[in-house]
Structure formats: C-alpha cells, structure tokens
Amino acid sequence: MLRTLDRIIHVTTVCGLLLCCEAGQAQGTGPVQDDVAAARSDAEAIAYKLTTALYHTSTQPNAFDVNLRATFDVHTAWVGFYRRASEFEQARVGYENNIALPFGRLTPSVQYASGGFLGGSLTAEIGEPHFGLLGIGRTNLKEYFNLNFDPNDSILIGAGTRALPNTVLSLYQIRDDRLGTGQRVVHLSARVKPDARTRWTVEVFYKEGRASAEDEVKVRGTGVSVTYDYERYFVKVTNDPHVNFTPDRMLRVSAGIRF
C-alpha cells in the first residue's frame, strides 16, 4: 500500500512539472549537454524525449529503465522508472534549468526518487567556442541506484571546444569529494554531426575507486560508449567494466525517440 501511494505521489509530481511547462506555453553532474539546442525549432512547442534502456550485469539479473523528458525553452522536467527483476525498483522525477549568461551558461538541476532520495547539481560552461567546465553535485545519501554511473557527491572540472566543424570535443573529470571512496572518472567525448540527419557521439572513460569508503577493493578500468542519432531516433551502447565501482561488468543498451 505504501509503495503504491509512493508511486502515485511521484507521478502526480512529474505531471505537475510537465504542466508547468504547458502553462509557460498559454531538467547528473555531467557537463552541460546540447539537448536544449536539439529541441524543436518551433519556439511554442514542447520537445519530448523517450528513452528505454536494458542493463545486463555480469552477476545480477537484467534490469530495465524508462525515462521521459519534456523540454520547453530553458526548462526540462523528467520522470523515470528503474527495475531490476524483483530485487529493486525506483521511480524518480527531476527538473533542470538552462540559464544563459554573458560568459556561458549555468545548469542547476534537482532530482527526487522513491525511498526518499534527493539530489542536485550545478554545472557551468564558461566560454565559446573554447569552454571550461565546472560543477558540483550533492545528495542526501538515501538509497539510490545511480544511473549516472559517476559519483553523485562530487566535483567536476574539464574543458572542451566547438572550434572544429560540426564537432564538439570535451575532456573532463568527475570525482568524489565527500565520501572518501577515491572514485574518479575521466571522460573524453567527441560529438560529430556529419549531416543534418545524423550524429555520432563516441566517449571513452577511465574510472578508478572503491564502491564505498569501507570497501578494501579498488577497481580501475576503461569503458566506451557509442551513440548514433538518426533524425528523431537514437541508440546508445555502453560497455562499463566496473559499474558503480563494483567488480561487475555491465552492458547498457538504450534506444529512444524525440518528438
């Protein structure tokens, strides 16, 4: 009964966020993304993005996730649901705002998940066409299955450039600065748009650290992620050698549509 009530509250909350976007018409600690720029050219439209994902882990049952994002102007709200067999499930809602500044842009975000989890982040992109990246993330440390796969209580520092034709390059590190786990992830990302209909995003990441401060096992390894966008559709495949800094290898496959 409590779980059912919890889901109802979450669905009601996200509907309110999405309705706020409609009313304006009559929202991880990663670097600022270009999803807002990819929204519909019609300024009066809400751009939706539906993503479904399958997670195959070496020592756990398969899991799935579904996420719906709605973007209106500088506002983004989302609702999602993650489930791993009968072991664990969690619903979530979130919001972010993309704020244009004279020197770049600022993106604050907040997310709530069932079980009482609450987290937020603040990310800045400074400069154009060459830019710096700074960010910080904090949570209330409640139970949460981390779908960012980077430490949530962390700082971010990096840089990138848009100086190359139809290409965005970025190099940044996200590292735990609160829990003493030694977790850090270095990302090298290249986003290339060869024509008006397609886009490729290739990311290589190196990670090292412990699952918790008490854990004596320190993992390290290199993973890769490839995303292909064709018009409104996209698919992403990621090989993560130590998902959430555990010994487990995870293959993540996600696909979706923008509408």
Backbone bond lengths (Angstrom), bond angles and torsions (degrees), N, CA, C in turn:
res aa  C-N    CA-C-N  psi(-1)  N-CA   C-N-CA  omega(-1)  CA-C   N-CA-C  phi
1 M - - - 1.455 - - 1.525 111.40 -
2 L 1.355 116.49 -43.85 1.460 119.81 179.43 1.521 110.79 -65.46
3 R 1.346 116.97 -38.48 1.458 119.74 179.39 1.524 110.82 -64.75
4 T 1.337 116.34 -41.17 1.468 119.87 177.86 1.513 110.81 -62.63
5 L 1.337 117.55 -43.46 1.459 121.48 179.00 1.516 110.49 -63.34
6 D 1.342 116.80 -39.31 1.459 121.00 179.21 1.518 110.74 -60.81
7 R 1.350 116.71 -43.42 1.468 119.91 179.87 1.523 110.72 -64.45
8 I 1.322 116.26 -41.43 1.463 119.36 179.92 1.516 110.62 -60.18
9 I 1.330 116.55 -42.53 1.467 120.31 178.91 1.513 110.96 -61.45
10 H 1.343 117.06 -41.97 1.460 120.26 -178.01 1.527 111.27 -66.56
11 V 1.323 116.04 -45.45 1.460 119.51 179.69 1.521 110.51 -61.58
12 T 1.331 116.69 -42.28 1.461 120.64 178.97 1.522 111.09 -62.08
13 T 1.336 116.28 -40.29 1.460 120.47 -179.92 1.515 111.95 -62.77
14 V 1.344 116.32 -48.40 1.457 117.82 -177.90 1.513 111.85 -68.41
15 C 1.335 117.14 -33.83 1.463 118.70 175.65 1.522 109.93 -60.59
16 G 1.318 116.16 -37.80 1.452 119.26 177.19 1.508 111.91 -63.61
17 L 1.347 116.28 -40.15 1.459 119.25 178.01 1.523 111.48 -64.07
18 L 1.322 116.16 -42.99 1.458 119.71 -179.69 1.528 110.36 -67.23
19 L 1.328 117.31 -37.19 1.454 120.22 177.97 1.518 111.66 -67.18
20 C 1.336 116.49 -30.15 1.464 118.93 175.19 1.516 110.41 -62.36
21 C 1.346 115.23 -39.45 1.465 118.33 176.42 1.517 110.21 -62.38
22 E 1.361 117.68 -41.39 1.455 121.27 178.98 1.528 110.79 -64.27
23 A 1.341 115.97 -38.99 1.455 118.83 -179.79 1.515 110.84 -63.71
24 G 1.342 117.31 -36.21 1.453 119.66 176.82 1.509 111.59 -63.34
25 Q 1.298 117.45 -24.99 1.465 122.31 -179.63 1.525 110.26 -77.21
26 A 1.517 133.81 -40.17 1.491 135.42 -176.79 1.439 110.34 -78.58
27 Q 19.617 67.77 -10.42 1.370 141.85 -140.39 1.560 38.25 142.78
28 G 9.419 58.45 160.80 1.326 158.77 -112.93 1.543 113.56 81.66
29 T 1.104 123.97 172.47 1.450 119.20 179.63 1.521 110.89 -106.17
30 G 1.317 117.15 22.62 1.449 118.46 178.08 1.501 110.48 -75.89
31 P 1.353 117.89 174.12 1.455 120.97 -178.63 1.511 112.02 -65.13
32 V 1.331 116.18 161.55 1.456 121.79 -179.96 1.518 109.36 -59.91
33 Q 1.337 116.62 129.81 1.452 122.18 -177.61 1.521 111.36 -97.03
34 D 1.349 116.18 174.84 1.453 121.94 -177.53 1.510 112.44 -102.40
35 D 1.358 119.28 19.64 1.460 121.41 -179.03 1.517 111.67 -61.60
36 V 1.336 117.00 -36.13 1.459 119.26 179.83 1.518 110.35 -63.93
37 A 1.354 116.24 -40.57 1.456 119.84 179.19 1.514 111.66 -67.26
38 A 1.347 116.46 -23.68 1.461 120.55 -179.25 1.517 112.53 -86.81
39 A 1.321 118.38 1.40 1.453 121.46 -179.98 1.519 110.69 -68.77
40 R 1.332 116.01 169.73 1.452 120.80 -177.76 1.526 111.36 -58.22
41 S 1.340 115.92 145.44 1.457 119.99 178.08 1.520 111.31 -68.92
42 D 1.326 117.86 -23.99 1.451 122.03 177.18 1.519 108.93 -70.40
43 A 1.329 117.25 110.35 1.457 122.40 -173.66 1.521 112.11 -64.94
44 E 1.341 118.30 -18.87 1.451 121.23 -178.20 1.526 112.71 -91.00
45 A 1.352 117.36 0.22 1.467 120.22 -174.46 1.522 111.09 -99.64
46 I 1.319 115.35 150.80 1.452 121.33 169.48 1.525 107.90 -93.41
47 A 1.321 116.48 130.27 1.461 121.62 178.93 1.521 108.89 -96.97
48 Y 1.337 116.74 125.06 1.449 122.18 -179.71 1.535 110.05 -106.96
49 K 1.323 114.54 149.39 1.464 120.99 176.42 1.523 107.87 -136.81
50 L 1.331 116.54 116.52 1.462 122.36 179.57 1.528 109.10 -107.86
51 T 1.338 115.98 124.31 1.464 121.74 -178.21 1.521 110.25 -125.32
52 T 1.320 116.53 130.47 1.462 121.92 171.97 1.525 107.89 -116.01
53 A 1.330 116.52 144.27 1.464 119.76 -175.68 1.520 111.00 -140.78
54 L 1.329 115.01 146.60 1.463 122.98 174.96 1.523 107.34 -120.77
55 Y 1.354 116.42 132.60 1.454 122.60 -179.14 1.531 108.99 -117.33
56 H 1.322 115.82 118.12 1.461 121.51 177.81 1.529 108.41 -110.45
57 T 1.349 115.96 112.72 1.454 122.14 -176.92 1.518 109.83 -110.84
58 S 1.341 115.77 146.01 1.460 120.49 -171.85 1.523 113.33 -62.65
59 T 1.340 120.20 -32.28 1.470 121.23 -175.41 1.522 113.54 -123.74
60 Q 1.329 118.12 13.30 1.458 121.26 -179.08 1.522 110.13 -130.98
61 P 1.330 117.07 161.39 1.466 119.08 174.39 1.528 110.65 -63.75
62 N 1.323 115.12 156.27 1.458 119.28 175.68 1.524 110.69 -61.86
63 A 1.322 116.24 150.58 1.460 122.35 178.60 1.520 108.53 -130.02
64 F 1.343 115.58 160.80 1.454 119.76 176.31 1.515 109.12 -136.32
65 D 1.329 114.47 160.99 1.453 120.65 179.21 1.528 108.45 -147.17
66 V 1.327 115.37 145.73 1.461 120.97 173.55 1.517 107.61 -131.48
67 N 1.330 116.66 138.42 1.454 121.26 -175.45 1.537 109.54 -141.69
68 L 1.325 116.33 132.47 1.465 121.83 177.38 1.523 108.89 -121.05
69 R 1.338 115.92 123.44 1.457 122.35 178.10 1.523 109.18 -112.06
70 A 1.318 115.80 143.57 1.465 121.68 175.69 1.523 108.30 -128.57
71 T 1.339 116.07 124.05 1.465 121.35 -178.31 1.514 109.94 -117.97
72 F 1.322 115.59 127.22 1.456 122.56 173.48 1.516 108.48 -130.52
73 D 1.339 115.94 114.68 1.456 121.29 -177.96 1.530 108.60 57.07
74 V 1.336 118.64 -118.15 1.459 121.54 -177.78 1.526 112.56 -96.63
75 H 1.327 118.14 3.91 1.461 122.55 -175.36 1.528 110.73 -104.32
76 T 1.326 115.97 135.88 1.461 121.32 175.21 1.523 109.49 -134.29
77 A 1.336 115.86 129.86 1.464 121.85 175.42 1.519 108.43 -124.91
78 W 1.325 116.64 151.13 1.463 119.25 179.45 1.514 111.35 -145.88
79 V 1.333 113.98 158.16 1.461 122.84 174.06 1.521 106.66 -136.18
80 G 1.343 116.70 140.83 1.453 119.89 -178.09 1.518 111.69 -149.10
81 F 1.332 114.78 163.78 1.462 120.52 179.43 1.524 108.77 -146.00
82 Y 1.349 116.05 127.15 1.465 123.33 -179.98 1.530 108.63 -116.28
83 R 1.348 116.35 138.67 1.462 120.13 176.89 1.520 110.22 -144.80
84 R 1.330 115.66 134.83 1.457 122.70 174.89 1.521 108.48 -120.52
85 A 1.357 114.44 98.68 1.474 122.29 -177.87 1.525 108.86 46.67
86 S 1.338 116.72 -132.76 1.466 120.23 177.30 1.527 111.36 -102.29
87 E 1.346 117.03 10.25 1.459 121.43 -174.06 1.523 113.66 -82.60
88 F 1.341 115.84 -41.90 1.461 118.27 -171.82 1.525 108.83 -157.57
89 E 1.334 115.48 140.90 1.460 120.59 173.48 1.522 108.85 -147.32
90 Q 1.323 115.40 151.94 1.464 119.44 -177.24 1.523 110.16 -156.58
91 A 1.336 115.47 130.30 1.460 122.11 173.91 1.520 108.58 -99.27
92 R 1.332 116.83 154.69 1.458 120.24 -177.64 1.518 110.27 -149.71
93 V 1.339 115.23 154.21 1.454 122.59 171.39 1.520 107.81 -135.88
94 G 1.327 116.18 155.06 1.456 118.42 -179.33 1.514 112.43 -158.49
95 Y 1.315 114.58 168.30 1.467 121.54 179.91 1.528 108.86 -149.91
96 E 1.348 116.14 142.71 1.451 121.15 172.26 1.521 109.97 -141.40
97 N 1.318 115.28 156.37 1.461 122.47 -179.02 1.521 108.32 -128.29
98 N 1.321 116.81 132.21 1.460 122.30 179.97 1.527 108.47 -102.81
99 I 1.319 117.02 106.24 1.461 122.43 -172.24 1.524 109.94 -104.36
100 A 1.336 116.60 117.77 1.459 121.34 177.52 1.524 109.72 -78.35
101 L 1.336 116.02 133.94 1.457 122.69 179.11 1.530 109.03 -126.56
102 P 1.319 118.45 161.08 1.471 120.37 179.99 1.529 113.02 -58.90
103 F 1.335 117.11 -28.06 1.460 120.54 -176.93 1.525 113.00 -105.49
104 G 1.340 118.56 4.02 1.465 120.50 -179.04 1.509 111.12 156.98
105 R 1.331 117.25 -132.61 1.452 120.94 177.95 1.525 110.61 -151.70
106 L 1.317 114.28 154.51 1.458 122.80 -176.41 1.525 108.20 -125.55
107 T 1.336 116.99 134.16 1.462 120.99 -178.22 1.529 110.56 -127.33
108 P 1.321 117.81 99.65 1.464 120.30 169.96 1.528 109.75 -87.12
109 S 1.333 117.18 146.38 1.461 120.97 178.50 1.513 109.28 -145.39
110 V 1.350 115.62 156.34 1.452 122.08 177.11 1.521 108.40 -143.29
111 Q 1.342 117.23 144.48 1.462 121.23 179.92 1.522 110.29 -141.25
112 Y 1.339 115.00 138.86 1.462 121.46 175.68 1.520 108.30 -122.16
113 A 1.344 116.82 141.18 1.466 121.24 179.27 1.516 109.43 -134.13
114 S 1.343 115.25 154.43 1.459 120.46 179.30 1.526 109.79 -58.64
115 G 1.329 114.59 147.48 1.456 119.92 -172.78 1.513 112.44 95.51
116 G 1.353 116.34 -1.40 1.459 120.29 175.40 1.509 115.46 93.36
117 F 1.354 118.73 6.05 1.458 120.17 179.76 1.527 111.14 -68.26
118 L 1.325 115.72 137.16 1.461 122.32 175.35 1.521 108.18 -139.93
119 G 1.325 115.63 129.26 1.458 120.05 -179.97 1.506 110.97 -143.84
120 G 1.318 115.37 158.94 1.457 120.42 178.45 1.514 110.49 -152.73
121 S 1.322 115.57 163.17 1.461 120.77 178.27 1.517 109.58 -148.83
122 L 1.326 114.71 160.13 1.455 122.43 176.04 1.512 107.25 -138.42
123 T 1.347 116.27 119.18 1.457 121.73 -176.61 1.518 109.89 -124.92
124 A 1.336 116.11 137.08 1.469 121.64 179.42 1.514 109.54 -121.38
125 E 1.337 115.17 136.33 1.458 122.45 171.61 1.523 106.98 -114.51
126 I 1.320 116.73 120.06 1.462 121.83 -169.43 1.520 109.73 -118.78
127 G 1.355 116.72 118.01 1.451 121.29 175.86 1.511 113.58 104.61
128 E 1.332 115.88 164.56 1.463 123.67 -179.89 1.538 108.23 -166.90
129 P 1.352 121.28 129.90 1.471 126.63 5.06 1.538 113.44 -82.35
130 H 1.355 116.40 -19.43 1.457 118.83 174.27 1.532 107.56 -87.43
131 F 1.315 116.77 137.81 1.450 118.52 -173.71 1.523 111.46 -140.65
132 G 1.333 114.22 152.69 1.450 121.58 171.84 1.517 110.04 -102.81
133 L 1.321 116.68 157.61 1.463 122.65 -179.31 1.525 109.49 -126.97
134 L 1.332 115.75 128.78 1.453 122.22 176.36 1.525 108.25 -135.52
135 G 1.329 117.53 141.68 1.457 119.11 -179.97 1.515 112.08 -161.36
136 I 1.319 114.70 161.29 1.457 121.96 175.24 1.517 108.58 -144.99
137 G 1.333 117.45 144.04 1.455 122.94 178.20 1.513 110.49 -133.08
138 R 1.331 115.99 144.17 1.454 121.64 179.14 1.527 110.22 -143.04
139 T 1.353 116.29 147.26 1.459 122.24 175.76 1.530 108.91 -132.68
140 N 1.342 114.80 171.58 1.465 119.48 174.41 1.534 111.98 -91.80
141 L 1.352 116.21 8.70 1.466 123.69 173.91 1.523 114.08 67.83
142 K 1.335 117.83 16.80 1.462 120.51 173.42 1.533 109.47 -74.31
143 E 1.367 115.88 164.78 1.458 120.68 -177.18 1.524 110.78 -60.47
144 Y 1.335 114.82 133.10 1.465 120.43 -177.45 1.520 108.19 -160.36
145 F 1.347 116.67 132.35 1.458 119.01 172.85 1.521 107.41 -86.14
146 N 1.311 115.83 113.89 1.462 121.94 -170.93 1.521 111.42 -74.53
147 L 1.317 116.62 106.83 1.459 121.90 178.13 1.522 112.56 -91.52
148 N 1.339 116.94 -0.87 1.468 119.66 170.37 1.525 110.54 -81.07
149 F 1.348 116.07 -28.19 1.458 123.73 179.85 1.525 112.64 63.90
150 D 1.322 117.28 13.01 1.453 124.63 168.35 1.526 106.69 -117.12
151 P 1.331 119.01 158.05 1.466 118.29 175.75 1.523 111.29 -60.11
152 N 1.336 116.82 134.69 1.461 121.32 -178.36 1.521 113.03 -82.99
153 D 1.337 116.76 -37.03 1.463 120.51 175.46 1.523 106.85 -90.18
154 S 1.323 115.63 92.98 1.461 119.12 -162.79 1.518 112.02 -158.44
155 I 1.311 114.09 171.68 1.461 121.44 168.81 1.528 108.38 -121.77
156 L 1.313 115.15 154.98 1.467 122.23 -179.39 1.515 108.61 -126.43
157 I 1.326 116.56 138.61 1.458 121.80 173.25 1.520 108.22 -145.82
158 G 1.328 116.31 139.19 1.457 119.17 -178.86 1.514 112.20 -177.32
159 A 1.327 114.86 -170.05 1.462 121.25 -178.69 1.518 108.85 -156.01
160 G 1.326 115.54 164.47 1.459 120.27 179.03 1.513 111.36 -163.77
161 T 1.328 115.01 -179.43 1.461 119.98 -179.88 1.520 110.63 -151.92
162 R 1.338 114.36 148.31 1.462 122.79 171.03 1.528 110.71 -117.11
163 A 1.317 116.72 18.71 1.462 121.23 -174.61 1.525 112.66 -71.46
164 L 1.325 117.44 -25.43 1.462 120.59 178.96 1.521 110.11 -79.96
165 P 1.338 118.39 147.44 1.468 120.61 -178.89 1.527 112.48 -60.84
166 N 1.325 116.45 128.27 1.470 123.32 174.14 1.526 113.35 54.79
167 T 1.320 117.17 30.22 1.459 121.36 -174.58 1.530 110.76 -139.91
168 V 1.334 115.08 139.25 1.465 121.46 171.02 1.521 107.87 -122.54
169 L 1.336 116.35 122.77 1.448 122.27 177.17 1.521 109.25 -112.18
170 S 1.326 117.22 139.47 1.461 119.86 176.73 1.520 110.27 -147.07
171 L 1.330 114.35 145.43 1.459 122.91 176.71 1.523 106.76 -134.37
172 Y 1.338 117.01 122.65 1.450 119.29 -177.17 1.523 110.41 -152.86
173 Q 1.328 114.90 160.32 1.456 121.59 177.53 1.522 109.60 -125.26
174 I 1.328 116.12 137.29 1.464 123.49 172.54 1.519 106.91 -116.35
175 R 1.350 116.82 126.17 1.458 119.48 -176.26 1.515 111.60 -139.43
176 D 1.329 114.51 144.58 1.465 121.85 176.51 1.524 109.52 -64.07
177 D 1.332 116.83 128.20 1.463 120.77 176.56 1.529 111.18 -125.30
178 R 1.345 117.05 17.86 1.460 120.14 -174.64 1.519 114.40 -132.07
179 L 1.332 118.15 -39.94 1.466 121.11 -167.00 1.519 114.44 -102.51
180 G 1.319 118.56 -1.59 1.458 120.90 176.31 1.506 115.40 70.64
181 T 1.344 117.51 26.64 1.463 121.28 -178.85 1.525 112.94 -89.05
182 G 1.326 117.58 -14.41 1.460 120.47 -175.33 1.517 113.36 70.73
183 Q 1.330 117.54 12.88 1.466 120.56 -178.58 1.531 110.72 -69.54
184 R 1.316 115.63 133.05 1.457 120.92 172.70 1.530 108.45 -152.05
185 V 1.304 114.90 143.93 1.467 121.41 178.80 1.518 108.53 -132.98
186 V 1.321 116.43 125.56 1.468 122.56 175.94 1.516 108.24 -103.43
187 H 1.333 116.43 124.57 1.463 122.60 -178.65 1.528 110.20 -112.06
188 L 1.324 116.33 132.93 1.458 122.97 169.78 1.522 106.84 -120.49
189 S 1.341 116.67 116.17 1.464 121.23 -171.90 1.521 110.59 -125.85
190 A 1.335 115.26 139.32 1.463 122.29 174.59 1.525 108.30 -128.94
191 R 1.321 116.37 122.68 1.465 122.41 178.25 1.527 107.86 -115.34
192 V 1.328 116.00 117.38 1.459 121.81 -173.49 1.521 109.43 -122.67
193 K 1.319 116.04 131.62 1.470 121.39 179.13 1.528 108.09 -118.31
194 P 1.327 117.26 91.70 1.462 120.45 -174.66 1.519 114.14 -69.42
195 D 1.352 117.80 -26.37 1.453 121.40 177.77 1.522 108.69 -153.21
196 A 1.324 116.19 -178.18 1.460 120.49 -174.08 1.523 113.25 -70.33
197 R 1.326 118.29 -15.94 1.464 121.03 -172.78 1.525 113.39 -105.19
198 T 1.331 118.50 -18.73 1.458 120.82 -172.74 1.525 111.70 -128.21
199 R 1.347 114.22 157.07 1.456 121.15 174.99 1.525 108.53 -152.77
200 W 1.334 116.02 138.96 1.452 123.31 175.46 1.527 109.37 -115.74
201 T 1.327 116.04 137.09 1.456 120.76 172.87 1.524 108.06 -128.87
202 V 1.333 115.51 120.30 1.464 121.63 179.57 1.525 107.99 -119.02
203 E 1.327 115.22 128.62 1.463 119.81 -178.66 1.521 110.00 -132.64
204 V 1.318 114.94 132.19 1.464 121.98 172.93 1.518 106.95 -113.30
205 F 1.341 116.80 133.47 1.455 119.29 -179.40 1.530 110.34 -133.73
206 Y 1.339 113.97 141.61 1.462 121.06 175.72 1.519 108.02 -115.48
207 K 1.336 116.35 132.06 1.459 120.09 -176.92 1.518 110.54 -131.56
208 E 1.335 114.79 149.18 1.451 120.42 172.42 1.523 108.88 -153.75
209 G 1.334 115.61 151.91 1.454 120.33 179.78 1.518 111.27 145.94
210 R 1.334 115.25 -178.30 1.458 122.50 179.92 1.526 109.81 -111.04
211 A 1.332 116.29 153.20 1.462 120.51 -179.38 1.522 111.26 -64.65
212 S 1.337 117.56 -31.38 1.458 122.59 176.62 1.519 108.22 -149.98
213 A 1.329 116.10 166.95 1.456 119.81 -179.00 1.527 111.43 -64.64
214 E 1.356 117.01 -27.31 1.461 121.41 -178.70 1.526 112.68 -83.53
215 D 1.323 116.84 -16.04 1.460 121.10 -176.90 1.526 109.74 -73.68
216 E 1.340 116.94 130.31 1.455 120.84 -179.81 1.529 112.51 -85.96
217 V 1.312 117.27 -14.83 1.466 121.00 -176.82 1.525 109.47 -87.18
218 K 1.318 117.08 120.53 1.459 122.49 176.30 1.522 108.40 -105.73
219 V 1.317 116.05 124.33 1.455 120.44 -178.93 1.524 109.58 -102.82
220 R 1.320 115.07 157.74 1.464 120.99 173.54 1.517 108.35 -154.62
221 G 1.306 116.49 145.01 1.461 119.76 -179.31 1.513 111.75 178.80
222 T 1.320 115.99 169.46 1.460 123.42 -177.33 1.522 109.88 -118.53
223 G 1.317 116.48 131.36 1.457 122.05 177.92 1.514 111.16 -121.04
224 V 1.324 115.25 172.34 1.465 120.66 -179.48 1.517 109.64 -143.37
225 S 1.314 115.48 147.33 1.459 122.56 179.07 1.525 108.53 -135.76
226 V 1.345 116.06 136.32 1.466 121.82 178.82 1.526 108.42 -129.74
227 T 1.332 116.09 127.82 1.464 122.07 178.31 1.524 109.29 -121.79
228 Y 1.334 115.78 134.86 1.454 121.34 176.59 1.525 109.26 -122.53
229 D 1.323 116.53 123.94 1.460 122.88 176.81 1.518 109.20 -109.67
230 Y 1.324 116.33 131.07 1.461 121.44 173.22 1.521 107.96 -130.10
231 E 1.322 115.74 110.48 1.453 122.01 -175.32 1.532 109.65 50.69
232 R 1.326 119.18 -116.88 1.467 121.16 -176.60 1.527 113.44 -86.36
233 Y 1.332 117.73 -8.86 1.458 121.35 -171.05 1.530 111.08 -105.28
234 F 1.322 115.91 153.99 1.455 119.42 179.16 1.522 109.94 -152.65
235 V 1.338 115.18 154.75 1.456 122.13 174.94 1.527 107.85 -141.88
236 K 1.326 115.97 143.55 1.468 121.16 -177.38 1.515 109.42 -136.93
237 V 1.335 116.28 133.73 1.463 122.50 178.28 1.525 108.13 -125.99
238 T 1.342 116.19 129.26 1.462 121.64 -178.17 1.516 109.98 -131.06
239 N 1.330 115.97 133.57 1.459 122.31 172.82 1.527 107.24 -109.85
240 D 1.344 115.84 111.98 1.464 122.12 -177.23 1.527 108.40 -112.55
241 P 1.347 118.35 114.46 1.470 119.91 -174.05 1.523 113.68 -74.10
242 H 1.325 118.62 -20.77 1.470 121.72 -178.23 1.525 108.83 -145.36
243 V 1.324 115.66 77.58 1.453 120.15 -174.08 1.525 110.45 -60.83
244 N 1.327 116.42 128.44 1.467 122.93 -178.34 1.530 112.47 48.94
245 F 1.354 114.66 35.20 1.465 123.23 173.10 1.526 113.14 65.95
246 T 1.334 115.94 30.77 1.457 121.78 173.30 1.533 108.44 -104.87
247 P 1.334 118.68 171.95 1.467 120.44 175.61 1.527 112.92 -70.53
248 D 1.330 118.87 -7.44 1.459 122.47 -174.14 1.525 112.27 -77.82
249 R 1.325 114.94 136.84 1.463 121.52 171.77 1.523 108.99 -91.83
250 M 1.324 117.14 138.68 1.460 120.90 179.64 1.527 110.64 -127.67
251 L 1.332 115.12 135.52 1.453 122.31 169.35 1.524 107.53 -106.20
252 R 1.344 116.49 121.36 1.460 121.75 -179.30 1.527 108.96 -113.05
253 V 1.323 115.29 127.55 1.462 121.41 177.13 1.524 107.57 -125.48
254 S 1.314 116.34 122.60 1.459 120.25 178.66 1.522 109.79 -131.64
255 A 1.318 115.21 152.50 1.460 121.62 179.83 1.521 107.99 -150.45
256 G 1.318 115.67 156.52 1.453 117.82 -179.17 1.511 113.55 -173.56
257 I 1.319 113.42 -168.81 1.458 120.79 -175.27 1.521 108.91 -146.33
258 R 1.327 116.22 146.00 1.458 122.83 171.33 1.521 108.14 -105.54
259 F 1.321 116.78 138.26 1.459 118.75 -178.03 1.523 110.24 -152.30
